Amino acid sequence: MNIKNEVLIRVYVVLFFVGLTGLVLIMQTVKISVIEGEKWREKGSSLYVEYKPVKAERGNILAEDGSFLATSLPFFEIRFDPNSSGMAPGDFEANVDSLAHCLATYVDNSYTVGGMRDHLINERDSGSSYVLIKRNANYLEKEMMSKFPLFNKGRFKGGFIVSPMPKRVRPFKQLGYRTIGYVKEGYNPVGLEGYFNETLAGEAGKQLMFRAPNDTWIPVNDLTEIEPKRGDDVVTTLDVNLQDITHEALLRGLKYHNADHGTAVLMEVKTGAIKAISNIGKTDQGWFEIYNYAVGAATEPGSTYKLASIMALLEDGHVNLSDSIDIEKGKTMFYEEEMVDATKASFNMDTTTVRTAFEISSNVGIAKLVQRYYGDTNKEGQFIKRLKDFRLNLPVGIEIKGEASPYIKEAYSREDDWSGITLPWMSIGYEVTITPLQMLNLYNTVANNGVMMKPYLVSEVRHFDETIQRFKPTVVKRKVASKSTIQKAQELLLGVVERGTAHKLKTPSYQFAGKTGTAQINYRRFNLRQANLRYQASFAGYFPAENPKYSCIVVITNPREHGFYGGDVAGPVFREIADKCFATRVELHDPLNTDAKPMLANNRLPDLDAGLKTDLEKVMNNLSLDYDPKAETPWAIIQAENDTLRLQNRSISDDKVPVVTGMGLRDALYILENRGLKVVVSGSGKVRNQSILAGTKIRGQTIRLTLR
């Protein structure tokens, strides 16, 4: 029994100490985590080391010819750790004077050498470990500084800290700025940079870094533990030269008309490849690409929309171009709403043809036709169906985020506020909204004989110059309308330029086709008699008309000076773009050697051409011309007899003026000046006349040669 009690006592003692120990541990845990938690967390943070992500080099955005539209240049942030643990005793004191001299002389001349020396010493004495030397140092500057005294010992022994800070640059500045776009922290991604961000960004690496007391992360060494993978390059369809032409033409138009903003898009007809896209707006600081109006701004287009209306009428067989329509001198009523033509051409007209109504852009003419054939309650939906057949209700799907969706009212829809006047106003481009690029796509389709292509901006993705993904032209719809409808639409668009609202833009150098548009902004909110109305001027078309290569749209918003009609404001910008394309693009011109080589007629044989015999023989041999080599003198003349060429003698006297007609200037000068004659020349080509008759005694006279 005594043994049992003794054992129990020992067990209780052990349990007491175990419990006491547990209680102490719990109290200590509470003390560390709660009472002294902030202290220890700060201490842990000050010594914290972890792997931090290292951004990869971003891929390039290239024009179709390989020119850089956006690229990353290597820049660096240079820091100095004057208290580096690896720095040998005495190294700082031994090198600080030389280092201060180099930094003050070549890096930061806001300091004197003495001032820089004091600055470095003060930073060392205060315990600093991350002193800023230079931000945005380029590669050559970084290499230069790495050779400075003390810095040349590297990261640990010299305290030289280099942090890569690649900088995104655009060599062509404002050209296509919004289309190229950007990716910035705190902002929504924009343009191609945003759409292809994952492709361009690559894969981040990792680098071991420690947190300094001032909450700054410092790399432990200059090497990354996991190397970042460079981003891939994106190759666009943009042509730098055409982009420059489009940008400058649009900017000139905006300045001349003192407009708010504008856009211009140039597209390749057969492929849908966008060759140029410019968006320019007026700011307090000047003209800049501040928004992508071509893609993101859906507005009421006005008269350029009439192409869709007339195509619907033609496709449903309601009209022929020679049919008559009463345009009522440019004014009519739909219920209690008056519609007025924008141009004076119709103010003296009663009845005209459908063709003329379209060419002079008669609101009344087009609206009355649409109301006549689709105005019944069981037919209004057919007009909407046709618009959808032309895909005017769908985005084009361009590789840029933020494309606005077009808006077409559904027939009889209360949600869409459908009314009795909706149909006639839709037919002339009101009560619908569409972006310039979406509208251009319809004109491009007409130019492409009814085949609708998907507009696109990127042709391929490359990884170190190796193509890893290719984007080919995409057919969206092979037939948006019948062949007859497309041909008639092409006739109408050409007629607008030849005889209609764009006739002042016509050029004898080539033919182009298109449609003017003049939309009153917030049309239904104003009365036409009110002042201070705002307009949107536009022109959409393609060139050359007989074999279209490019389509183009120009939209200019709120022009304040020198007119507001589409033919006066947007049309000249279109014409300038087209003119300069013709001046610079070989593919817009027909080859000169496509036809069969014509037979050489007798009257086209070389005749009476004179010169050195050996030269004449060489030319005829190279041209494979048969000839009779009768000439025995060094100089000869070619004579054509029927279909035969003969080389005849031409004698040259030393003391008498020779015959030099038929010779080139080089030979004539050689002969005459070697005989002491002074020669005066006019014209170009071969010698056709000489002022002194052949056979005249030479006495140092002046002889005049006429060339042509």
ZATORSE-344632 format. One line per field, with one value per residue (C-alpha): x, y, z. Coordinates in steps of 0.02 Angstrom, whole numbers. Layout:
N
c1 = [X, ...]
c2 = [Y, ...]
c3 = [Z, ...]
REM end
This chain:
708
c1 = [0, 144, 221, 58, 43, 222, 192, 35, 126, 262, 132, 45, 208, 251, 78, 94, 259, 193, 41, 147, 262, 113, 43, 210, 220, 44, 81, 243, 153, 23, 160, 257, 109, -3, 87, 254, 188, 214, 392, 440, 347, 443, 604, 560, 511, 676, 769, 645, 719, 617, 614, 535, 472, 583, 494, 539, 593, 434, 414, 414, 269, 324, 258, 238, 413, 493, 504, 484, 317, 347, 502, 585, 753, 870, 875, 942, 925, 1096, 1112, 1259, 1278, 1417, 1396, 1406, 1460, 1579, 1674, 1853, 1906, 1981, 1914, 1783, 1906, 2035, 1915, 1786, 1881, 1901, 1723, 1655, 1754, 1683, 1504, 1505, 1590, 1500, 1336, 1266, 1339, 1219, 1353, 1529, 1663, 1677, 1488, 1474, 1612, 1521, 1357, 1433, 1516, 1355, 1257, 1386, 1387, 1197, 1196, 1116, 1126, 1028, 1087, 1015, 1148, 1046, 876, 848, 1031, 1056, 1168, 1321, 1302, 1284, 1441, 1537, 1488, 1534, 1715, 1718, 1834, 1756, 1607, 1724, 1735, 1554, 1397, 1471, 1649, 1604, 1421, 1373, 1188, 1109, 921, 858, 715, 667, 576, 441, 471, 383, 508, 370, 297, 114, 93, -40, -19, -191, -188, -20, -83, -3, -9, 8, -22, -186, -255, -355, -246, -260, -233, -123, -15, -169, -247, -84, -19, 10, 102, 211, 243, 333, 363, 434, 591, 638, 777, 824, 801, 801, 698, 796, 737, 655, 544, 649, 686, 869, 936, 1052, 1158, 1154, 1100, 921, 890, 758, 789, 638, 577, 569, 400, 359, 352, 188, 196, 58, -16, 22, 129, 235, 235, 47, 22, 123, 24, -142, -90, -26, -176, -298, -202, -199, -387, -424, -318, -390, -570, -535, -624, -638, -568, -562, -513, -452, -431, -348, -383, -327, -480, -439, -376, -453, -278, -276, -129, -154, -267, -256, -356, -320, -406, -382, -322, -261, -83, -108, -159, -137, -205, -312, -446, -472, -625, -616, -647, -728, -844, -1012, -1110, -1252, -1159, -1274, -1273, -1136, -1268, -1373, -1267, -1347, -1521, -1503, -1426, -1575, -1694, -1594, -1575, -1762, -1797, -1896, -1803, -1697, -1572, -1674, -1837, -1912, -1938, -2017, -1898, -2015, -1879, -1787, -1925, -2057, -2156, -2160, -2307, -2272, -2084, -2006, -1858, -1746, -1606, -1434, -1376, -1444, -1440, -1616, -1698, -1753, -1796, -1962, -1943, -1774, -1701, -1649, -1471, -1471, -1557, -1415, -1278, -1339, -1371, -1554, -1622, -1799, -1771, -1692, -1811, -1967, -1908, -1877, -2042, -2136, -2072, -2042, -2164, -2304, -2311, -2271, -2121, -2021, -1937, -1876, -1775, -1694, -1659, -1566, -1459, -1416, -1376, -1245, -1184, -1210, -1273, -1111, -936, -796, -694, -536, -387, -414, -513, -659, -739, -911, -1059, -1166, -1347, -1494, -1671, -1782, -1945, -2091, -1982, -2041, -1872, -1792, -1923, -1982, -2101, -2180, -2034, -1897, -1887, -1861, -1735, -1640, -1629, -1524, -1411, -1501, -1573, -1433, -1254, -1099, -910, -808, -719, -884, -948, -787, -810, -969, -883, -736, -857, -935, -761, -721, -871, -979, -851, -840, -668, -630, -528, -369, -213, -93, -18, 94, 178, 366, 483, 661, 620, 536, 352, 252, 78, 11, -152, -218, -354, -525, -682, -830, -963, -937, -1091, -1178, -1285, -1314, -1189, -1314, -1338, -1151, -1121, -1257, -1189, -1018, -1096, -1182, -1024, -927, -1068, -1056, -878, -909, -1070, -1130, -1084, -900, -877, -758, -639, -625, -451, -394, -254, -364, -542, -606, -779, -863, -999, -1004, -1089, -1146, -1229, -1303, -1250, -1402, -1512, -1682, -1640, -1621, -1721, -1633, -1661, -1560, -1382, -1226, -1269, -1131, -1093, -996, -921, -870, -815, -803, -742, -608, -479, -440, -622, -591, -482, -494, -337, -377, -535, -534, -648, -622, -733, -710, -816, -876, -782, -799, -717, -716, -875, -952, -1012, -929, -874, -790, -712, -681, -673, -512, -425, -478, -416, -247, -224, -271, -158, -6, -41, -39, 122, 211, 134, 191, 49, -78, -8, -29, 134, 196, 254, 99, 47, 131, 280, 222, 303, 428, 352, 461, 433, 493, 662, 810, 848, 982, 1058, 1244, 1392, 1548, 1534, 1583, 1451, 1314, 1361, 1359, 1185, 1109, 1189, 1120, 947, 962, 932, 994, 1095, 1210, 1384, 1434, 1522, 1711, 1745, 1764, 1605, 1442, 1258, 1111, 993, 829, 774, 608, 641, 832, 959, 1123, 1276, 1336, 1499, 1507, 1666, 1736, 1853, 1987, 1975, 1791, 1634, 1571, 1390, 1343, 1154, 1088, 1229, 1217, 1290, 1443, 1499, 1456, 1557, 1705, 1712, 1678, 1786, 1933, 1925, 1932, 1748, 1656, 1492, 1330, 1192, 1004, 874, 901, 912, 1002, 1071, 933, 1006, 1176, 1198, 1348, 1327, 1433, 1585, 1615, 1799, 1841, 1909, 1869, 1686, 1546, 1421, 1248, 1175, 988, 942, 772]
c2 = [0, 119, 77, 118, 286, 327, 288, 395, 540, 530, 522, 675, 769, 726, 777, 941, 984, 931, 1041, 1183, 1168, 1168, 1322, 1412, 1367, 1431, 1593, 1615, 1583, 1714, 1834, 1811, 1809, 1937, 2046, 2056, 2001, 2166, 2178, 2005, 2024, 2183, 2097, 1950, 2066, 2158, 1996, 1923, 1839, 1766, 1737, 1883, 1880, 1956, 2024, 1947, 2053, 2102, 2049, 2175, 2237, 2249, 2325, 2209, 2253, 2216, 2397, 2416, 2491, 2452, 2378, 2364, 2448, 2395, 2525, 2501, 2572, 2590, 2582, 2578, 2484, 2575, 2454, 2293, 2147, 2087, 2251, 2233, 2346, 2506, 2487, 2622, 2749, 2706, 2730, 2858, 3008, 2929, 2864, 3036, 3115, 2991, 3007, 3197, 3211, 3080, 3038, 3176, 3349, 3427, 3381, 3447, 3315, 3367, 3368, 3193, 3131, 3201, 3125, 2950, 2963, 3022, 2878, 2754, 2830, 2825, 2638, 2653, 2500, 2553, 2725, 2783, 2827, 2841, 2793, 2746, 2720, 2649, 2501, 2605, 2709, 2551, 2477, 2640, 2645, 2463, 2515, 2655, 2634, 2521, 2483, 2377, 2253, 2200, 2174, 2117, 2183, 2349, 2373, 2400, 2351, 2342, 2317, 2295, 2413, 2385, 2532, 2519, 2639, 2677, 2731, 2810, 2908, 2952, 2842, 2715, 2753, 2693, 2544, 2487, 2528, 2500, 2397, 2502, 2457, 2531, 2555, 2444, 2364, 2456, 2408, 2267, 2277, 2235, 2106, 2008, 2043, 1860, 1829, 1984, 1972, 1804, 1711, 1795, 1727, 1724, 1808, 1790, 1958, 2021, 2160, 2308, 2403, 2537, 2402, 2399, 2233, 2213, 2072, 1955, 1939, 1996, 1827, 1763, 1591, 1555, 1645, 1738, 1685, 1827, 1870, 1829, 1959, 2011, 2055, 2172, 2207, 2393, 2477, 2615, 2721, 2707, 2740, 2900, 2953, 2921, 3006, 3164, 3180, 3161, 3283, 3414, 3395, 3411, 3568, 3650, 3622, 3650, 3488, 3395, 3229, 3109, 2938, 2861, 2676, 2602, 2418, 2294, 2243, 2061, 2011, 2129, 2171, 2343, 2439, 2601, 2662, 2836, 2915, 3096, 3208, 3389, 3421, 3572, 3514, 3485, 3343, 3166, 2990, 2992, 2866, 2733, 2809, 2686, 2538, 2605, 2746, 2688, 2839, 2879, 2871, 2974, 2957, 2826, 2707, 2735, 2605, 2471, 2541, 2542, 2368, 2303, 2379, 2306, 2135, 2119, 2172, 2327, 2453, 2475, 2616, 2696, 2698, 2868, 2941, 3107, 3194, 3343, 3475, 3400, 3410, 3288, 3237, 3070, 3082, 3246, 3245, 3343, 3270, 3388, 3350, 3409, 3462, 3599, 3488, 3423, 3588, 3617, 3437, 3350, 3181, 3100, 2926, 2811, 2826, 3015, 3015, 2909, 3008, 3174, 3090, 3136, 3095, 3113, 2999, 2853, 2868, 2870, 2715, 2620, 2677, 2631, 2453, 2409, 2524, 2398, 2315, 2145, 2207, 2316, 2161, 2117, 2278, 2237, 2061, 2131, 2241, 2086, 1993, 2128, 2091, 2271, 2210, 2122, 2179, 2137, 2053, 2156, 2111, 2261, 2261, 2381, 2365, 2444, 2339, 2410, 2448, 2412, 2425, 2273, 2302, 2344, 2331, 2438, 2420, 2497, 2637, 2585, 2711, 2756, 2867, 2744, 2658, 2814, 2885, 2719, 2717, 2877, 2829, 2889, 2789, 2663, 2667, 2589, 2612, 2678, 2510, 2415, 2534, 2518, 2329, 2347, 2458, 2340, 2197, 2289, 2324, 2138, 2087, 2036, 1931, 1992, 1976, 1990, 2147, 2100, 2185, 2041, 1923, 1814, 1783, 1750, 1676, 1734, 1761, 1591, 1596, 1499, 1559, 1632, 1724, 1709, 1811, 1749, 1747, 1794, 1775, 1725, 1813, 1955, 1994, 1940, 1980, 2099, 2197, 2213, 2273, 2404, 2461, 2481, 2585, 2697, 2727, 2770, 2887, 2982, 3031, 3056, 3158, 3168, 3244, 3199, 3259, 3397, 3262, 3175, 3157, 3118, 3008, 2864, 2821, 2794, 2758, 2802, 2892, 3054, 3066, 3217, 3171, 3297, 3247, 3214, 3245, 3222, 3341, 3492, 3594, 3631, 3817, 3817, 3882, 3797, 3627, 3496, 3381, 3224, 3222, 3058, 2978, 2790, 2711, 2616, 2635, 2609, 2585, 2464, 2346, 2393, 2369, 2476, 2531, 2681, 2776, 2950, 3018, 3194, 3254, 3432, 3531, 3716, 3801, 3786, 3682, 3531, 3419, 3251, 3298, 3457, 3393, 3204, 3184, 3284, 3181, 3021, 3094, 3142, 2967, 2890, 3010, 2970, 2784, 2797, 2895, 2768, 2596, 2502, 2376, 2512, 2533, 2416, 2337, 2412, 2247, 2137, 2148, 2051, 2139, 2227, 2192, 2328, 2423, 2490, 2669, 2626, 2558, 2665, 2784, 2916, 2882, 2921, 2883, 2780, 2625, 2504, 2578, 2563, 2383, 2339, 2412, 2322, 2157, 2172, 2210, 2063, 2177, 2116, 2245, 2263, 2316, 2419, 2559, 2561, 2725, 2741, 2846, 2784, 2819, 2697, 2703, 2605, 2546, 2453, 2318, 2323, 2419, 2473, 2553, 2688, 2784, 2955, 3048, 3172, 3309, 3387, 3565, 3578, 3577, 3396, 3334, 3287, 3276, 3109, 3092, 3092, 3242, 3147, 3101, 3273, 3365, 3248, 3281, 3469, 3521, 3418, 3524, 3690, 3734, 3809, 3718, 3789, 3661, 3677, 3540, 3356, 3197, 3183, 3322, 3377, 3543, 3627, 3815, 3804, 3711, 3557, 3591, 3766, 3804, 3789, 3952, 3927, 3978, 3947, 3816, 3795, 3620, 3593, 3428, 3345]
c3 = [0, 40, -129, -217, -131, -173, -357, -361, -281, -413, -553, -484, -473, -653, -712, -616, -701, -872, -848, -784, -935, -1052, -968, -983, -1169, -1198, -1108, -1204, -1368, -1326, -1276, -1438, -1557, -1475, -1348, -1441, -1612, -1704, -1641, -1703, -1868, -1905, -1861, -1974, -2115, -2106, -2136, -2261, -2416, -2557, -2743, -2835, -3015, -3149, -3302, -3468, -3615, -3706, -3888, -4030, -4133, -4314, -4475, -4623, -4686, -4517, -4457, -4269, -4218, -4034, -3953, -3784, -3760, -3618, -3480, -3304, -3130, -3050, -2860, -2740, -2575, -2480, -2335, -2436, -2325, -2459, -2473, -2409, -2263, -2329, -2508, -2487, -2416, -2549, -2695, -2639, -2710, -2883, -2883, -2835, -2978, -3106, -3045, -3037, -3207, -3310, -3222, -3112, -3142, -3016, -2889, -2881, -2853, -2671, -2651, -2725, -2608, -2456, -2517, -2532, -2361, -2279, -2356, -2292, -2117, -2108, -2147, -2320, -2428, -2584, -2643, -2809, -2937, -3099, -3164, -3347, -3385, -3559, -3595, -3638, -3479, -3375, -3453, -3423, -3239, -3214, -3248, -3118, -2967, -2834, -2949, -3055, -2910, -2941, -2838, -2671, -2665, -2748, -2699, -2883, -2901, -3074, -3097, -3277, -3317, -3500, -3577, -3712, -3856, -4021, -4155, -4261, -4115, -4149, -4303, -4258, -4073, -4017, -4133, -4065, -3891, -3721, -3562, -3404, -3223, -3164, -3341, -3457, -3592, -3758, -3941, -4002, -3846, -3744, -3860, -3879, -3704, -3658, -3822, -3806, -3618, -3618, -3454, -3300, -3217, -3032, -2935, -2753, -2666, -2487, -2410, -2346, -2191, -2301, -2379, -2537, -2621, -2668, -2778, -2685, -2842, -3023, -3089, -3102, -3030, -3163, -3328, -3400, -3572, -3697, -3772, -3953, -4091, -4172, -4358, -4415, -4586, -4567, -4699, -4623, -4780, -4804, -4619, -4635, -4789, -4702, -4540, -4624, -4741, -4596, -4486, -4625, -4649, -4464, -4447, -4602, -4547, -4361, -4317, -4152, -4209, -4354, -4415, -4578, -4620, -4774, -4811, -4943, -5043, -5083, -4911, -4781, -4718, -4638, -4711, -4613, -4473, -4400, -4259, -4213, -4086, -4034, -3857, -3760, -3796, -3983, -4097, -4031, -4050, -3894, -3943, -4076, -4159, -4305, -4191, -4032, -4088, -4158, -4223, -4341, -4508, -4618, -4807, -4823, -4754, -4911, -4998, -4888, -4922, -5111, -5108, -5010, -5139, -5283, -5203, -5173, -5352, -5306, -5413, -5568, -5582, -5722, -5623, -5580, -5407, -5360, -5240, -5217, -5234, -5086, -4953, -4896, -4742, -4653, -4535, -4443, -4471, -4614, -4708, -4807, -4929, -4876, -5049, -5161, -5316, -5282, -5239, -5420, -5458, -5455, -5538, -5567, -5584, -5444, -5508, -5497, -5327, -5258, -5346, -5277, -5108, -5099, -4926, -4991, -5140, -5045, -4896, -5007, -5100, -4939, -4864, -5023, -5034, -4850, -4760, -4739, -4567, -4642, -4742, -4623, -4553, -4729, -4737, -4569, -4632, -4782, -4670, -4569, -4731, -4759, -4580, -4526, -4358, -4310, -4257, -4378, -4241, -4259, -4147, -4033, -3873, -3859, -4030, -4019, -4075, -4215, -4174, -4288, -4222, -4228, -4322, -4208, -4051, -3905, -3823, -3979, -3985, -4158, -4234, -4400, -4450, -4400, -4569, -4678, -4556, -4546, -4736, -4736, -4592, -4436, -4290, -4322, -4259, -4334, -4322, -4469, -4486, -4492, -4626, -4725, -4724, -4827, -4957, -4963, -4996, -5143, -5211, -5190, -5298, -5151, -5055, -4875, -4795, -4611, -4576, -4484, -4416, -4376, -4504, -4395, -4228, -4227, -4099, -4136, -4321, -4337, -4380, -4250, -4296, -4458, -4484, -4661, -4746, -4691, -4797, -4687, -4820, -5001, -5066, -4975, -5127, -5306, -5443, -5522, -5360, -5332, -5511, -5497, -5328, -5409, -5549, -5422, -5320, -5477, -5529, -5364, -5412, -5598, -5585, -5406, -5238, -5258, -5438, -5381, -5321, -5490, -5561, -5740, -5674, -5615, -5568, -5392, -5325, -5162, -5067, -4971, -4803, -4702, -4537, -4418, -4243, -4132, -4284, -4201, -4060, -4170, -4291, -4455, -4429, -4269, -4269, -4201, -4273, -4267, -4413, -4453, -4627, -4707, -4868, -4901, -5062, -5154, -5292, -5433, -5480, -5625, -5522, -5338, -5233, -5080, -4991, -4876, -4758, -4685, -4546, -4475, -4329, -4302, -4435, -4394, -4543, -4734, -4748, -4666, -4810, -4835, -5011, -4948, -4786, -4789, -4979, -5004, -4869, -4959, -5123, -5048, -4978, -5146, -5244, -5138, -5145, -5335, -5330, -5219, -5252, -5407, -5394, -5434, -5608, -5755, -5817, -5980, -6054, -6033, -6217, -6356, -6431, -6592, -6759, -6807, -6953, -7094, -7041, -6866, -6923, -6871, -7013, -7036, -6866, -6876, -6767, -6745, -6854, -6716, -6599, -6730, -6766, -6582, -6557, -6706, -6657, -6481, -6552, -6674, -6823, -6991, -7088, -7238, -7176, -7329, -7235, -7247, -7154, -6962, -6958, -7034, -7055, -7051, -7199, -7211, -7382, -7379, -7247, -7260, -7155, -7231, -7153, -7272, -7270, -7188, -7231, -7105, -7172, -7063, -7132, -7179, -7070, -7068, -7069, -6890, -6908, -6845, -6719, -6532, -6441, -6380, -6556, -6628, -6494, -6518, -6705, -6704, -6555, -6617, -6774, -6680, -6684, -6534, -6504, -6429, -6395, -6369, -6343, -6308, -6410, -6576, -6686, -6806, -6868, -6876, -6902, -7021, -7184, -7212, -7324, -7254, -7223, -7038, -6961, -6776, -6795, -6668, -6727, -6649, -6639, -6615, -6535, -6524]
REM end
